[in-house]
């Protein structure tokens, strides 16, 4: 609690008059001509700035100028369509005397920028926690301008992974079969401890120096684009770090959420985001869910403030345009003000119509999750449209371990999977839903199943062949484990073996993988590379057959082809009577099983080994 009092005391003190020394910050630092929305809000920051006049060079008119409670900030709005010079000066004047200046550049947009392709169901997304993946530049492990220094011996410390390490290992990711790369946040997180995860950002326009530079981030994106792959930015709208430069010197008190009742200042979220759609929810419960903070180190941002919302919109667009991005994953989506976030998502997709944004919608049922997807009927029932293109299927994630651990019952075993898919009708765009069995916040799949390759193979088969966008977490493809219950977040975010020069073994190199790593990797590589060219999997229809004897069979099909997927979670081999699937098999008598490469007869019966999966391309 004391931390919060200190923050506000510092911010309040800064509101007192101080003489302008210089223009300390301008955000965004530059912009582009030719945007669909020509209106640009420029934040100009300097001590006592608002006590002076602002004038633009070249006769450029200021559309609006906003001074706020804190005299260190001025928000200047211009119409970029009315500016016919590549650069102009923002001049700070006291009377007739110019006491400060900033040269503002308007860059030309790249051809086709507005039509950039984004991730979709054609892709497989590879999730990386950069600090734990690979150290490609040891010189940036610690920096004098950033508080926390590298200490690989400390589980929750900085370990030194960086952007250069990812760039150096793009061949590995591409050969695996992944086509999109999602990095947990890499913008500056200058907190004293636990800064490696990046979710307590302290500068939204700057890559954390321990990862590299803005230029290296753009280089990574361009290198991926050369390979017809995409870079996905993890965007955080709900909270910033307590050490963010604007939190230390708030433009307005309502830039973040405060609680005035009881002990003033900080209150933790109740994490009940179901209140967003509960028509009977109390106002106090909704307030604590949305305005409460995640932690004392993560002030909750007030998206209802128009200046805040505009800042977040422009920052998001700036990164898309600057780094040539292929999508966003948005952290803690339901914790934001939903009306403001609908405007945020629409502003981005208006500018980039093909741009995909997937929200972290950590809820347990399809009814709740689907309400957050654009044009949802369940959202419409609550008089709301999120404008959010994609959501994460946390219902599937939550039920997958149970499905493979339980014996079959009316509502257990593989019936858990079937029941998830019976809710697909709730989603307005079921192919644009992210499917996964783990990520950086969850127990490792290979920990739950004791690195059993059969359990991994069945799970990867499912997320790679059902509707949606499969996401895998770095290291799963080599059997990496991690126990969140006993080792905390650090244990599910272990360093990738071979990412550091001192590592005794290198799993990036298939020639030096252990036998266990190789079994996981080769299966993943075969399946994911097969999936790349399969339109029937990307956008085909689904036909489910209710699980029997803990064997789940479903077909993915379109006008051109059909694929039969079989998952046997039994401890024993099962024999299927293929007459049951005549509706989908028709006259087909043969098929090719893509995992083994074997030709199979589909005339009468089919034997399925214990704890295994099959993917059969039907041969007409």
C-alpha positions in Angstrom: 0.0 0.0 0.0 2.8 2.4 0.8 4.1 2.1 -2.8 0.8 3.6 -4.0 1.0 6.6 -1.7 4.5 7.3 -2.9 3.5 7.2 -6.6 0.6 9.6 -6.1 2.7 12.0 -4.0 5.3 12.1 -6.7 2.7 12.8 -9.4 0.9 15.4 -7.4 4.2 17.2 -6.7 4.9 17.3 -10.4 1.8 19.4 -11.0 3.4 22.3 -9.3 4.9 25.0 -11.6 8.4 24.3 -12.9 10.4 26.2 -15.5 10.6 24.5 -18.9 14.1 23.1 -19.5 13.6 21.2 -22.7 11.2 19.1 -24.7 11.9 15.8 -23.0 9.6 13.5 -24.9 7.3 13.5 -27.9 5.0 10.5 -28.6 4.6 9.2 -31.1 8.1 10.4 -32.1 7.0 10.4 -35.8 4.1 9.3 -37.9 3.1 8.5 -41.5 1.3 10.2 -44.3 -1.6 8.5 -46.0 -3.3 6.9 -43.0 -7.0 6.3 -43.3 -7.6 8.4 -40.2 -5.6 11.6 -40.8 -6.0 12.9 -37.2 -2.9 12.7 -35.1 -2.6 13.4 -31.4 1.0 14.3 -30.4 1.9 14.1 -26.8 4.6 16.7 -25.9 6.3 16.5 -22.5 8.6 18.8 -20.7 8.8 20.5 -17.3 6.3 23.4 -17.1 5.5 23.0 -20.8 1.9 24.0 -20.6 2.8 27.4 -19.2 4.1 28.3 -22.6 2.7 28.6 -26.2 3.1 25.9 -28.9 3.4 26.9 -32.5 3.9 24.7 -35.6 6.2 25.7 -38.5 5.3 26.0 -42.1 2.0 27.6 -41.4 0.5 24.3 -40.1 -2.7 24.7 -38.2 -3.3 23.0 -34.8 -6.7 21.4 -34.9 -6.9 21.1 -31.1 -4.6 21.7 -28.2 -5.3 20.1 -24.8 -3.7 21.2 -21.6 -4.4 19.0 -18.6 -3.9 19.2 -14.8 -0.2 18.4 -15.0 1.5 21.4 -16.7 4.3 19.1 -18.0 2.0 17.8 -20.7 0.4 19.2 -23.8 -1.6 17.1 -26.3 -1.5 18.6 -29.8 -3.9 17.4 -32.5 -3.2 17.9 -36.3 -4.8 16.8 -39.5 -2.0 15.1 -41.4 -3.9 15.4 -44.7 -3.4 19.2 -44.4 0.4 18.9 -43.9 2.4 19.0 -47.2 5.9 18.9 -45.9 7.9 15.8 -44.8 8.9 17.4 -41.5 7.9 20.3 -39.4 8.9 21.9 -36.2 7.0 22.0 -32.9 8.1 25.2 -31.4 7.8 26.1 -27.7 7.5 29.9 -27.2 7.4 32.1 -24.2 6.1 35.4 -25.5 8.0 36.0 -28.7 11.0 34.0 -27.6 11.5 30.4 -28.8 12.7 28.3 -25.9 12.4 24.8 -27.3 11.8 22.9 -30.5 11.2 19.4 -31.9 11.4 18.3 -35.5 8.5 16.1 -36.3 8.7 13.8 -39.3 5.9 12.4 -41.4 7.2 9.3 -43.2 5.7 7.8 -46.4 3.9 4.5 -45.9 5.1 1.4 -47.6 3.1 0.3 -50.6 0.4 -2.1 -49.6 0.8 -1.4 -45.9 -2.9 -1.1 -45.2 -3.6 -4.5 -46.9 -0.9 -6.4 -44.9 -1.8 -10.1 -44.3 -2.2 -11.3 -40.7 -2.3 -14.6 -38.9 -5.2 -16.9 -39.6 -6.3 -20.5 -39.4 -3.7 -21.2 -42.0 -1.0 -20.5 -39.4 0.6 -22.3 -36.5 1.6 -19.8 -33.8 4.8 -20.4 -31.8 4.8 -18.7 -28.4 8.2 -17.5 -27.1 9.2 -15.9 -23.8 12.2 -14.1 -25.2 14.3 -13.9 -22.0 14.2 -17.7 -21.8 14.7 -18.7 -25.4 18.2 -17.8 -26.7 20.9 -15.3 -25.8 22.3 -14.0 -29.1 24.0 -10.9 -27.8 25.7 -11.2 -24.4 26.6 -7.5 -24.4 23.0 -6.5 -23.7 22.3 -8.9 -20.8 22.6 -6.0 -18.3 22.5 -2.3 -19.0 23.4 0.7 -16.9 20.1 2.5 -17.7 17.9 -0.5 -16.6 17.6 -1.6 -13.0 17.5 -5.4 -13.0 20.7 -7.1 -14.1 21.1 -10.5 -15.6 21.3 -13.4 -13.2 20.7 -16.7 -14.7 21.0 -18.5 -11.3 17.9 -16.6 -10.1 14.8 -18.5 -11.4 12.7 -15.3 -11.6 15.6 -13.1 -12.7 16.8 -11.9 -16.1 18.5 -14.7 -18.0 19.7 -12.9 -21.1 17.5 -14.2 -23.9 17.0 -11.5 -26.6 15.8 -10.7 -30.1 19.1 -11.6 -31.7 18.8 -15.1 -30.2 15.4 -15.5 -31.8 16.7 -14.2 -35.2 19.6 -16.7 -35.0 17.2 -19.6 -34.5 14.5 -18.7 -37.2 15.6 -21.8 -39.2 14.7 -24.0 -36.3 11.2 -22.4 -35.9 10.5 -22.5 -39.6 11.7 -26.1 -40.0 9.4 -27.1 -37.1 6.4 -25.9 -39.1 5.4 -22.8 -37.2 4.3 -19.9 -39.4 3.7 -17.1 -36.9 5.8 -16.1 -33.8 4.2 -14.5 -30.7 6.6 -13.0 -28.3 5.6 -12.1 -24.8 6.0 -8.3 -24.4 9.4 -6.9 -25.4 8.9 -3.2 -24.8 10.8 -1.8 -21.8 9.9 -3.2 -18.4 12.2 -1.3 -16.0 11.0 -2.7 -12.7 13.4 -3.8 -9.9 12.5 -7.5 -10.0 10.5 -9.9 -12.1 10.9 -7.7 -15.1 11.7 -10.6 -17.5 8.0 -11.3 -18.3 7.5 -7.9 -19.7 3.9 -7.3 -18.6 4.7 -4.3 -16.4 5.8 -2.0 -19.3 7.5 1.3 -18.5 7.9 2.7 -22.0 5.4 1.7 -24.8 7.5 3.0 -27.6 10.8 1.4 -26.8 12.1 -2.1 -26.9 13.7 -3.2 -23.7 17.5 -2.7 -24.1 18.1 -6.1 -22.7 16.3 -7.6 -25.6 17.8 -5.3 -28.2 16.6 -2.2 -30.1 13.6 -1.1 -32.0 15.6 -1.7 -35.2 16.3 -5.3 -34.2 12.6 -5.9 -33.5 11.8 -4.6 -37.0 14.6 -6.8 -38.3 13.1 -9.8 -36.7 9.7 -9.0 -38.3 11.3 -8.5 -41.7 13.2 -11.7 -41.5 10.0 -13.6 -40.7 8.2 -11.9 -43.5 10.9 -13.0 -45.9 10.1 -16.6 -44.9 6.3 -15.8 -45.4 6.0 -15.9 -41.6 4.5 -13.3 -39.3 5.5 -11.5 -36.0 2.7 -11.1 -33.5 3.0 -8.4 -30.8 1.7 -9.1 -27.3 -0.2 -5.9 -26.5 -1.1 -4.8 -23.0 -3.9 -2.3 -22.6 -5.1 -3.1 -19.1 -2.1 -2.1 -17.0 1.4 -0.6 -17.1 4.3 -0.9 -14.8 4.5 1.2 -11.7 7.8 2.6 -12.9 6.4 3.8 -16.3 7.5 7.3 -16.9 3.9 8.5 -17.2 2.8 6.8 -14.0 5.6 8.6 -12.1 4.3 11.9 -13.5 0.6 11.4 -14.3 -0.9 13.6 -17.0 -4.2 13.5 -15.1 -5.2 11.7 -11.9 -7.8 9.7 -13.9 -5.2 8.3 -16.3 -5.3 5.3 -14.0 -8.0 3.9 -11.7 -8.1 5.0 -8.0 -10.3 3.9 -5.2 -11.4 6.7 -2.8 -13.3 4.6 -0.3 -11.6 3.0 2.7 -7.9 3.0 2.4 -7.2 5.4 -0.6 -5.4 4.2 -3.6 -4.9 0.6 -4.5 -7.4 -2.2 -4.6 -6.7 -5.6 -6.2 -9.1 -6.8 -8.9 -11.6 -9.5 -7.9 -10.8 -11.2 -11.2 -14.5 -11.8 -11.9 -14.7 -10.6 -15.5 -18.0 -12.5 -15.9 -19.5 -9.3 -14.5 -18.9 -7.7 -17.9 -21.9 -9.6 -19.3 -23.9 -10.4 -16.1 -27.0 -8.3 -16.5 -27.7 -8.8 -12.8 -24.2 -7.9 -11.6 -23.8 -5.3 -8.8 -21.9 -2.1 -9.8 -19.4 -2.6 -7.0 -18.4 -6.0 -8.3 -18.1 -4.7 -11.8 -15.9 -1.9 -10.5 -13.6 -4.1 -8.6 -13.2 -6.5 -11.6 -12.4 -3.8 -14.1 -10.8 -1.0 -12.1 -9.0 -3.1 -9.6 -5.3 -3.6 -10.1 -3.6 -6.8 -11.0 -0.9 -6.1 -8.5 0.8 -3.2 -6.7 3.3 -3.0 -9.5 0.7 -2.8 -12.3 -1.4 0.3 -12.2 -4.8 -0.2 -13.9 -5.1 2.0 -17.0 -8.4 4.0 -17.5 -9.4 3.4 -21.1 -12.5 5.6 -20.6 -10.3 8.6 -20.6 -10.3 9.8 -24.3 -6.7 10.9 -24.1 -5.6 7.5 -22.8 -7.7 5.7 -25.4 -6.2 7.8 -28.2 -2.7 7.1 -26.9 -3.3 3.4 -26.9 -4.8 3.4 -30.4 -1.9 5.4 -31.8 0.7 3.3 -30.1 -0.8 0.1 -31.4 -0.9 1.5 -35.0 2.6 2.9 -34.7 4.0 -0.6 -33.9 2.0 -2.2 -36.8 3.3 0.3 -39.3 6.9 0.6 -37.9 7.6 -3.1 -37.3 5.4 -4.4 -40.2 3.6 -6.7 -37.8 1.3 -9.6 -38.6 -1.0 -9.4 -35.7 -1.7 -8.7 -32.0 -2.4 -10.9 -29.0 -4.0 -8.7 -26.3 -3.4 -9.5 -22.7 -6.2 -9.7 -20.1 -8.8 -8.5 -22.6 -12.0 -8.8 -20.4 -10.4 -6.7 -17.7 -10.5 -3.6 -19.8 -13.4 -1.2 -20.3 -15.3 -3.1 -23.0 -16.8 -0.1 -24.8 -13.4 1.6 -25.0 -11.7 -1.5 -26.2 -14.4 -1.9 -29.0 -13.3 1.5 -30.2 -9.6 0.5 -29.9 -10.1 -2.7 -32.0 -12.2 -0.9 -34.6 -9.7 1.9 -35.0 -7.0 -0.6 -35.8 -9.0 -2.8 -38.1 -10.4 0.2 -39.9 -6.8 1.2 -40.7 -5.8 -2.5 -41.5 -8.9 -4.4 -42.6 -7.0 -7.8 -42.7 -5.3 -7.3 -39.4 -6.0 -10.0 -36.8 -6.2 -9.4 -33.1 -6.7 -12.3 -30.6 -7.8 -11.4 -27.1 -6.8 -13.4 -24.0 -10.4 -14.3 -22.9 -9.6 -16.5 -19.9 -13.2 -17.7 -19.2 -14.4 -21.3 -18.8 -17.4 -21.6 -21.1 -18.0 -21.0 -24.8 -20.9 -18.7 -23.9 -18.6 -16.3 -22.1 -15.7 -16.6 -24.5 -17.7 -16.2 -27.7 -19.4 -13.1 -26.4 -16.0 -11.3 -26.9 -15.7 -12.1 -30.6 -16.8 -9.6 -33.2 -20.4 -9.9 -34.2 -21.2 -12.4 -31.5 -24.9 -13.2 -30.9 -24.2 -13.7 -27.2 -22.5 -10.3 -27.1 -25.4 -8.8 -29.1 -27.8 -10.1 -26.4 -25.9 -7.8 -24.0 -26.1 -5.0 -26.5 -22.4 -5.1 -27.2 -20.1 -5.8 -30.2 -16.4 -6.1 -29.3 -15.0 -5.6 -32.8 -12.4 -8.1 -31.7 -11.7 -10.6 -34.5 -10.3 -13.5 -32.5 -10.6 -15.1 -29.1 -8.7 -17.8 -27.2 -10.5 -21.1 -26.6 -9.9 -21.5 -22.9 -12.7 -24.0 -22.6 -10.8 -26.4 -24.8 -7.6 -25.7 -22.9 -9.2 -26.4 -19.6 -10.9 -29.6 -20.6 -8.0 -31.2 -22.6 -6.0 -32.6 -19.6 -9.2 -34.0 -18.1 -10.1 -35.6 -21.4 -6.9 -37.5 -21.6 -6.7 -38.3 -17.9 -10.2 -39.5 -17.2 -11.9 -42.8 -18.0 -14.9 -42.5 -20.4 -18.2 -41.6 -18.9 -21.3 -39.7 -19.9 -19.5 -36.4 -19.3 -15.9 -37.5 -18.9 -12.9 -38.8 -20.9 -12.9 -37.8 -24.5 -16.5 -36.7 -24.2 -15.0 -33.6 -22.6 -13.5 -32.7 -26.0 -16.7 -33.5 -27.9 -18.7 -31.3 -25.5 -16.4 -28.4 -26.3 -17.0 -28.6 -30.0 -20.8 -28.8 -29.6 -20.7 -25.1 -28.6 -19.1 -24.0 -31.9 -22.4 -22.6 -33.0 -21.9 -19.7 -30.5 -18.9 -18.3 -32.3 -19.5 -16.0 -35.3 -16.1 -17.0 -36.8 -15.1 -20.4 -35.4 -12.1 -20.7 -37.7 -10.7 -17.6 -36.1 -10.4 -19.0 -32.6 -7.0 -19.8 -31.0 -6.6 -23.4 -29.8 -3.9 -24.5 -27.4 -3.2 -26.9 -24.5 -0.7 -24.7 -22.6 1.0 -21.3 -22.6 3.4 -19.2 -20.5 0.8 -18.9 -17.6 -0.2 -22.5 -17.4 1.1 -25.9 -16.2 3.3 -27.5 -18.8 1.4 -30.3 -20.7 4.5 -32.5 -20.5 4.6 -32.0 -16.8 1.0 -33.0 -16.3 1.7 -36.2 -18.4 5.2 -36.8 -17.2 6.8 -36.2 -20.6 4.8 -39.1 -22.1 5.2 -38.7 -25.8 1.9 -40.5 -26.5 0.0 -37.9 -24.5 1.7 -35.0 -26.3 1.1 -36.6 -29.7 -2.6 -36.9 -29.1 -2.9 -33.4 -27.8 -0.9 -31.9 -30.7 -3.0 -33.9 -33.2 -6.2 -32.4 -31.8 -5.2 -28.7 -31.8 -3.6 -29.2 -35.3 -6.7 -30.7 -36.9 -9.7 -29.0 -35.2 -11.1 -25.7 -36.3 -9.1 -22.6 -35.4 -5.5 -21.4 -35.0 -3.2 -23.8 -33.2 -0.7 -22.2 -30.7 2.2 -24.1 -29.3 4.6 -23.0 -26.5 8.3 -23.0 -27.0 10.0 -26.2 -25.8 6.9 -28.4 -25.9 8.1 -29.8 -29.2 11.2 -31.2 -27.4 9.3 -32.5 -24.3 10.2 -29.6 -22.0 8.6 -29.8 -18.5 7.9 -27.4 -15.7 5.9 -27.6 -12.5 4.0 -24.4 -11.8 2.5 -25.8 -8.5 5.9 -26.3 -6.9 8.3 -24.1 -8.9 6.0 -21.2 -9.8 6.0 -19.3 -13.1 9.8 -19.6 -13.4 9.6 -23.4 -13.7 7.1 -23.3 -16.6 9.4 -20.7 -18.3 12.7 -22.6 -18.3 15.6 -21.7 -20.6 15.5 -23.5 -23.9 18.5 -25.9 -23.9 21.2 -24.6 -26.3 20.1 -21.0 -26.2 23.2 -20.1 -24.2 26.8 -20.8 -25.1 27.5 -22.4 -21.8 24.6 -24.9 -22.2 25.9 -28.5 -22.2 23.4 -29.6 -24.8 21.8 -27.9 -27.8 18.3 -28.9 -28.7 18.1 -26.3 -31.6 20.3 -28.6 -33.5 18.5 -31.8 -34.5 21.8 -33.7 -34.7 22.5 -33.0 -31.0 18.9 -33.6 -29.6 18.5 -36.4 -27.1 16.5 -39.4 -28.2 13.5 -38.1 -26.2 13.7 -34.6 -27.6 14.0 -36.1 -31.1 10.8 -38.2 -30.7 8.8 -35.1 -29.7 10.4 -32.8 -32.3 10.1 -35.2 -35.3 6.4 -35.8 -34.6 5.7 -32.1 -34.3 7.7 -31.3 -37.4 5.9 -33.9 -39.5 2.4 -32.9 -38.4 2.9 -29.1 -38.5 4.5 -29.1 -41.9 1.7 -31.3 -43.3 -0.8 -28.9 -41.9 0.7 -25.9 -43.8 -0.8 -26.9 -47.2 -4.1 -28.3 -45.9 -7.0 -26.0 -46.8 -9.4 -28.7 -45.6 -8.0 -28.2 -42.1 -7.7 -24.4 -42.3 -11.3 -23.7 -43.4 -13.1 -27.0 -43.9 -16.2 -28.2 -42.2 -16.3 -30.6 -39.3 -18.3 -33.8 -38.7 -18.1 -35.2 -35.1 -18.9 -38.7 -34.0 -19.7 -39.0 -30.3 -16.8 -40.8 -28.5 -17.3 -44.5 -27.9 -14.9 -46.6 -25.7 -12.9 -43.4 -25.3 -12.2 -43.1 -29.0 -13.1 -39.8 -30.6 -13.5 -39.7 -34.4 -14.1 -36.5 -36.4 -13.8 -35.6 -40.1 -12.6 -32.3 -41.6 -13.9 -31.9 -45.1 -14.6 -29.6 -48.0 -15.6 -30.1 -51.7 -12.1 -31.3 -52.6 -11.0 -33.6 -49.9 -11.7 -35.2 -46.5 -9.6 -36.1 -43.6 -10.5 -38.6 -40.8 -9.0 -37.9 -37.4 -9.0 -40.6 -34.7 -7.9 -40.3 -31.1 -7.7 -43.4 -28.9 -7.2 -42.5 -25.2 -7.5 -46.1 -24.0 -4.7 -48.1 -22.5 -5.6 -50.9 -25.0 -5.9 -51.1 -28.8 -9.4 -50.5 -30.1 -11.0 -51.8 -33.3 -13.4 -49.5 -35.1 -16.4 -50.8 -37.0 -16.2 -48.5 -40.0 -19.9 -48.9 -40.9 -20.6 -46.3 -38.2 -18.8 -43.7 -40.3 -20.4 -44.4 -43.6 -21.9 -41.0 -43.6 -18.5 -39.5 -44.0 -16.6 -42.3 -45.7 -19.1 -42.9 -48.4 -17.6 -45.3 -51.0 -14.0 -44.6 -49.9 -12.1 -47.8 -49.2 -8.5 -46.6 -48.8 -6.7 -43.8 -47.0 -3.2 -42.7 -46.2 -2.2 -42.2 -42.6 0.0 -39.1 -42.7 1.8 -39.7 -39.3 3.1 -43.1 -40.3 2.9 -42.8 -44.0 1.0 -46.1 -44.2 -1.7 -47.0 -46.7 -4.8 -48.2 -44.9 -7.8 -50.2 -45.9 -11.1 -48.6 -44.8 -13.5 -51.3 -45.9 -14.6 -53.0 -42.7 -12.6 -52.4 -39.5 -9.6 -50.4 -38.4 -7.3 -51.1 -35.4 -6.2 -48.1 -33.4 -3.2 -48.6 -31.1 -3.5 -47.7 -27.4 -2.9 -44.0 -26.5 -2.4 -42.9 -30.1 -3.9 -40.8 -32.8 -4.3 -41.2 -36.6 -4.8 -38.6 -39.4 -6.1 -40.3 -42.5 -6.4 -38.6 -45.9 -9.2 -40.3 -47.6 -8.4 -41.5 -51.2 -11.4 -41.3 -53.5 
